[in-house]
Amino acid sequence: MIIVMKAGAGKKDRDEVVKRIKELGYKPHIIHGTTRDVIGAIGDERGKLVLQSLENMHGVENVLPILQPYKLASSEVKHEPSQVKVGSNVVIGGNKVVVMAGPCSVESEEQIIESAKLVKEAGATMLRGGAFKPRTSPYSFQGLEEEGLKMLAKARDLTGLPFVTEVINPETVDLVADYADMLQIGARNSQNFALLKKVGQCGKPILLKRGMAMTIQEFLMSAEYIMSEGNQGVVLCERGIRTFETATRNTLDLSAIPVLKLKTHLPVVIDPSHGTGNYHYVAPMCYAAVAAGADGLIVEVHPDPERASSDGPQSLKPKKFAAMMEKLRLFAEADGRSL
């Protein structure tokens, strides 16, 4: 159920409602809107009639059921789009299209610093790079782990770009959160519920990637796991799903953008690099994603992709990335937005 507070209701009224929700055995989640607050009461669905009595409390406008199984992520709870702040100066979900760019893996201090400088010069607003790498093969490069996190932090300090990096198990969440501005949950961990709960407690924004065979509802239920632990700073990332097609690495589901925009208030980011697996297709998918309303892009860029430790074939060279960014500005401007 959601408890809709009246416009102008004060903190005292809201606190009393939160207190009563707890007394009834439910978990309250406050969602701040532009004109009023909404409080989600999460718990046993059989207690709807008990919660309905909250309509009599001072400052409450009405109490409504949430029809979707994902409660906090649903647009029923919050009608206006959410904005997620990363670092001190990046907002995902606003009028600016956020571009996160950098190599798949951190390979050396020189490589990640050079990458950060190049993508910033081209107009990227965030740095991406993997320190922990879950790979299909146990013999593939697994990442530099904490040393890689230190290198990412140094690149951030030198360029001012906040960075997003993947976390792959609950045991390393606190370590990664100590360094990173945003934590990424990869496709292979999108239904690792222990990990989702842990990042829901970490206090850092989360980039949640769609699993390779996930439905939209399953995707939003994974977001719900994070949000139910108190972390409302979730950004959804479509990175391609597995189909029968072999011409691309995955099938990038751009239709997920309008679907998610209708069903949820959370920002939506597109990953055309993993979505296609081929650098030739990355720029066209970036243009299409922005035209379809994506709030951001996460793009793999490497100064020397032929020698990359991972995902070289899908990584753009810096000059190609810069050229793409110039054209991407036109698509953003056509939609009344900016880069």
C-alpha positions as CSV (number, residue, x, y, z in Angstrom):
1,M,0.0,0.0,0.0
2,I,1.0,3.6,-0.5
3,I,0.1,6.4,1.9
4,V,-0.2,9.7,0.0
5,M,0.4,12.7,2.2
6,K,-1.4,16.0,1.6
7,A,0.5,18.8,-0.2
8,G,2.2,20.8,2.5
9,A,1.9,18.1,5.2
10,G,4.8,18.6,7.7
11,K,7.4,16.4,9.1
12,K,5.5,15.8,12.3
13,D,2.5,14.4,10.4
14,R,4.8,12.2,8.3
15,D,6.6,10.9,11.4
16,E,3.4,10.0,13.0
17,V,2.3,8.0,9.9
18,V,5.7,6.2,9.8
19,K,5.4,5.4,13.5
20,R,1.9,3.9,13.0
21,I,3.1,1.9,10.0
22,K,5.8,0.3,12.1
23,E,3.3,-0.4,14.9
24,L,1.2,-2.3,12.4
25,G,4.2,-4.5,11.5
26,Y,5.0,-3.0,8.1
27,K,8.2,-1.4,6.8
28,P,7.9,2.2,5.8
29,H,9.7,3.8,2.8
30,I,9.5,7.5,2.4
31,I,9.6,8.8,-1.2
32,H,9.9,12.5,-1.6
33,G,8.0,14.1,-4.4
34,T,8.1,17.7,-5.8
35,T,4.8,18.7,-4.1
36,R,4.1,15.9,-1.6
37,D,5.6,12.9,0.0
38,V,4.5,9.3,-0.4
39,I,5.1,6.5,2.1
40,G,5.2,2.9,1.0
41,A,4.1,0.4,3.6
42,I,5.7,-2.9,2.6
43,G,4.7,-6.2,4.2
44,D,1.9,-8.8,4.2
45,E,-0.6,-8.0,1.5
46,R,-3.4,-9.5,3.7
47,G,-3.3,-6.4,6.0
48,K,-4.7,-3.9,3.4
49,L,-7.8,-3.2,5.5
50,V,-5.8,-2.3,8.5
51,L,-3.6,0.1,6.5
52,Q,-6.7,1.7,5.1
53,S,-7.4,3.1,8.5
54,L,-4.4,5.4,8.1
55,E,-6.6,7.6,5.9
56,N,-8.0,9.0,9.2
57,M,-4.6,10.4,10.3
58,H,-3.8,14.0,10.1
59,G,-1.9,15.0,6.9
60,V,-2.9,11.9,5.0
61,E,-4.7,12.4,1.7
62,N,-5.5,8.8,0.8
63,V,-4.2,5.2,1.0
64,L,-3.9,3.3,-2.2
65,P,-3.1,-0.3,-3.1
66,I,0.0,-1.0,-5.3
67,L,-1.1,-3.3,-8.1
68,Q,2.3,-4.3,-9.3
69,P,4.4,-6.9,-7.5
70,Y,7.3,-4.4,-7.5
71,K,6.1,-1.8,-5.1
72,L,8.8,0.9,-4.5
73,A,10.0,0.8,-8.1
74,S,6.5,1.2,-9.6
75,S,5.3,4.4,-11.2
76,E,2.2,3.9,-9.1
77,V,4.2,5.0,-6.0
78,K,5.9,8.0,-7.7
79,H,4.5,9.6,-10.8
80,E,7.4,11.9,-11.6
81,P,10.7,10.5,-12.8
82,S,13.4,10.0,-10.1
83,Q,16.8,11.5,-10.3
84,V,19.9,9.7,-8.9
85,K,22.9,11.7,-7.8
86,V,26.4,10.2,-8.4
87,G,29.3,11.9,-6.8
88,S,29.1,15.6,-6.2
89,N,28.0,16.8,-9.6
90,V,26.3,14.1,-11.8
91,V,22.6,13.6,-11.9
92,I,21.1,10.7,-13.8
93,G,17.5,11.2,-14.8
94,G,17.5,14.9,-15.4
95,N,17.6,17.0,-18.6
96,K,21.2,16.0,-19.3
97,V,22.1,12.7,-20.9
98,V,24.8,11.1,-18.8
99,V,27.6,9.3,-20.7
100,M,29.7,6.8,-18.7
101,A,32.8,5.7,-20.6
102,G,36.0,3.9,-20.2
103,P,37.6,0.4,-20.6
104,C,36.0,-2.9,-19.7
105,S,38.8,-3.6,-17.3
106,V,41.4,-1.6,-15.4
107,E,44.7,-3.0,-16.7
108,S,47.2,-0.5,-15.4
109,E,47.4,3.0,-13.8
110,E,48.6,4.5,-17.0
111,Q,45.8,2.9,-19.0
112,I,42.9,4.0,-16.8
113,I,44.3,7.6,-16.3
114,E,44.8,8.0,-20.1
115,S,41.3,6.6,-20.7
116,A,39.7,8.9,-18.1
117,K,41.4,12.0,-19.7
118,L,40.4,11.0,-23.2
119,V,36.7,10.3,-22.4
120,K,36.4,13.5,-20.4
121,E,37.9,15.5,-23.2
122,A,35.2,14.0,-25.5
123,G,32.4,15.0,-23.1
124,A,31.8,12.0,-20.9
125,T,30.5,12.8,-17.4
126,M,31.5,9.5,-15.7
127,L,34.3,7.0,-15.9
128,R,33.6,3.2,-16.1
129,G,36.1,0.4,-15.5
130,G,36.1,-3.0,-14.0
131,A,38.3,-4.0,-11.1
132,F,36.4,-7.2,-10.3
133,K,35.5,-9.1,-13.4
134,P,33.1,-12.1,-13.4
135,R,34.0,-14.0,-16.6
136,T,32.4,-17.0,-18.3
137,S,35.8,-18.8,-18.4
138,P,37.8,-19.3,-15.2
139,Y,41.0,-18.8,-17.3
140,S,40.0,-15.3,-18.5
141,F,41.4,-12.1,-16.9
142,Q,39.6,-11.6,-13.5
143,G,40.6,-8.0,-12.8
144,L,43.1,-6.3,-10.5
145,E,40.6,-6.1,-7.6
146,E,41.5,-3.6,-4.9
147,E,44.6,-2.3,-6.8
148,G,42.2,-1.6,-9.7
149,L,39.9,0.3,-7.3
150,K,42.9,2.5,-6.2
151,M,43.7,3.2,-9.8
152,L,40.1,4.2,-10.6
153,A,40.2,6.5,-7.5
154,K,43.4,8.1,-8.7
155,A,41.9,8.7,-12.2
156,R,38.8,10.3,-10.6
157,D,41.1,12.6,-8.5
158,L,43.0,13.7,-11.6
159,T,40.0,14.3,-13.8
160,G,37.0,14.9,-11.5
161,L,35.0,12.1,-13.2
162,P,33.1,10.0,-10.7
163,F,33.3,6.3,-11.5
164,V,31.1,3.2,-11.6
165,T,32.6,-0.2,-11.2
166,E,31.2,-3.7,-10.7
167,V,30.8,-5.6,-7.4
168,I,30.4,-9.4,-7.7
169,N,29.8,-10.8,-4.3
170,P,28.4,-9.6,-0.9
171,E,31.7,-9.9,0.8
172,T,33.4,-7.2,-1.2
173,V,30.5,-4.6,-1.3
174,D,31.9,-2.6,1.6
175,L,35.4,-2.6,0.0
176,V,34.1,-1.4,-3.4
177,A,31.8,1.2,-1.8
178,D,34.8,2.7,0.0
179,Y,36.3,3.6,-3.3
180,A,33.5,3.8,-5.9
181,D,30.9,6.6,-6.6
182,M,28.4,4.1,-8.0
183,L,28.3,0.3,-7.8
184,Q,27.3,-1.9,-10.8
185,I,25.4,-5.2,-10.6
186,G,26.2,-7.1,-13.7
187,A,23.9,-9.3,-15.8
188,R,25.2,-12.5,-14.2
189,N,24.4,-11.2,-10.7
190,S,21.1,-9.6,-11.4
191,Q,19.2,-12.3,-9.5
192,N,21.9,-12.8,-6.8
193,F,19.5,-11.8,-4.0
194,A,22.0,-11.8,-1.3
195,L,24.2,-9.3,-3.2
196,L,21.1,-7.2,-4.1
197,K,20.2,-6.9,-0.4
198,K,23.8,-6.0,0.5
199,V,24.1,-3.2,-2.0
200,G,20.7,-2.0,-0.8
201,Q,22.4,-1.2,2.5
202,C,25.6,0.3,1.2
203,G,24.5,3.9,0.8
204,K,25.9,4.3,-2.7
205,P,23.8,4.6,-6.0
206,I,23.5,1.3,-7.9
207,L,23.6,0.6,-11.6
208,L,21.5,-2.5,-12.1
209,K,22.0,-4.4,-15.3
210,R,19.3,-6.6,-16.8
211,G,20.0,-10.3,-16.8
212,M,20.6,-12.0,-20.2
213,A,17.2,-13.8,-20.0
214,M,15.2,-11.5,-17.7
215,T,11.7,-10.3,-18.3
216,I,11.0,-6.6,-17.5
217,Q,9.0,-7.7,-14.5
218,E,11.9,-9.8,-13.2
219,F,14.2,-6.9,-13.8
220,L,12.1,-4.6,-11.7
221,M,11.8,-7.2,-9.0
222,S,15.6,-7.2,-8.7
223,A,15.4,-3.4,-8.3
224,E,12.8,-3.9,-5.6
225,Y,15.2,-6.1,-3.6
226,I,17.7,-3.2,-3.5
227,M,15.1,-0.6,-2.7
228,S,13.4,-2.6,0.0
229,E,16.7,-2.4,1.9
230,G,16.5,1.4,1.9
231,N,18.5,2.3,-1.1
232,Q,16.3,4.4,-3.5
233,G,19.3,5.4,-5.8
234,V,18.8,2.7,-8.4
235,V,19.5,3.2,-12.1
236,L,18.3,0.5,-14.5
237,C,20.6,-0.6,-17.4
238,E,19.5,-2.5,-20.5
239,R,22.5,-4.4,-21.9
240,G,21.0,-6.8,-24.3
241,I,19.2,-10.1,-23.9
242,R,20.0,-13.5,-25.2
243,T,18.0,-14.6,-28.3
244,F,18.5,-16.9,-31.3
245,E,20.4,-14.2,-33.2
246,T,24.1,-14.6,-33.7
247,A,25.0,-11.6,-35.7
248,T,25.4,-9.6,-32.5
249,R,26.7,-10.7,-29.1
250,N,23.2,-10.0,-27.6
251,T,20.0,-8.5,-28.8
252,L,19.8,-4.9,-27.5
253,D,16.2,-4.4,-26.4
254,L,15.6,-0.7,-27.1
255,S,11.9,-1.2,-26.6
256,A,12.7,-1.7,-22.9
257,I,13.2,2.1,-22.7
258,P,9.6,3.2,-23.2
259,V,8.3,0.1,-21.4
260,L,10.4,0.9,-18.3
261,K,9.5,4.6,-18.6
262,L,5.9,3.7,-18.3
263,K,6.2,1.1,-15.5
264,T,8.8,2.7,-13.2
265,H,10.1,6.1,-12.1
266,L,13.7,4.9,-12.1
267,P,16.2,6.3,-14.6
268,V,17.2,4.1,-17.6
269,V,20.7,3.7,-19.1
270,I,21.6,1.7,-22.2
271,D,24.8,-0.4,-22.7
272,P,25.3,-0.7,-26.5
273,S,28.8,-2.2,-26.1
274,H,27.6,-5.4,-24.4
275,G,24.3,-5.2,-26.2
276,T,26.0,-5.6,-29.6
277,G,29.5,-6.9,-28.9
278,N,30.9,-5.1,-31.9
279,Y,32.3,-1.5,-32.0
280,H,30.8,-0.9,-35.5
281,Y,27.3,-1.0,-34.0
282,V,27.8,1.0,-30.8
283,A,27.3,4.6,-32.2
284,P,24.0,3.8,-34.1
285,M,22.6,2.2,-30.9
286,C,23.7,5.2,-28.8
287,Y,21.8,7.5,-31.2
288,A,18.8,5.3,-31.1
289,A,18.8,5.0,-27.3
290,V,18.9,8.7,-26.8
291,A,16.1,9.2,-29.4
292,A,14.0,6.6,-27.5
293,G,14.4,8.5,-24.2
294,A,17.3,6.9,-22.4
295,D,18.7,8.9,-19.5
296,G,22.2,7.8,-20.1
297,L,24.7,5.5,-21.9
298,I,27.5,3.3,-20.6
299,V,30.1,2.8,-23.4
300,E,33.4,0.9,-23.5
301,V,36.3,3.0,-24.7
302,H,39.9,1.8,-24.8
303,P,43.1,3.6,-26.0
304,D,44.4,0.4,-27.6
305,P,41.5,-2.1,-27.9
306,E,43.6,-4.6,-30.0
307,R,45.6,-5.3,-26.8
308,A,42.7,-5.0,-24.3
309,S,42.5,-7.7,-21.6
310,S,38.8,-8.0,-22.1
311,D,36.1,-7.0,-24.6
312,G,38.4,-5.3,-27.1
313,P,36.2,-6.0,-30.1
314,Q,33.3,-4.0,-28.7
315,S,35.4,-1.1,-27.4
316,L,35.6,2.2,-29.3
317,K,38.9,3.9,-29.9
318,P,39.1,7.5,-28.4
319,K,38.8,9.2,-31.8
320,K,35.7,7.2,-32.7
321,F,34.2,7.9,-29.3
322,A,34.8,11.7,-29.7
323,A,33.2,11.7,-33.1
324,M,30.2,9.8,-31.8
325,M,29.8,12.3,-28.9
326,E,29.7,15.2,-31.4
327,K,26.9,13.6,-33.3
328,L,25.1,12.4,-30.2
329,R,24.7,16.0,-29.1
330,L,22.5,16.6,-32.1
331,F,20.2,13.7,-31.0
332,A,20.0,15.0,-27.5
333,E,19.2,18.5,-28.6
334,A,16.5,17.3,-30.9
335,D,14.9,15.8,-27.9
336,G,15.2,19.0,-25.9
337,R,18.1,17.7,-23.8
338,S,21.9,18.1,-23.7
339,L,25.1,16.1,-23.1
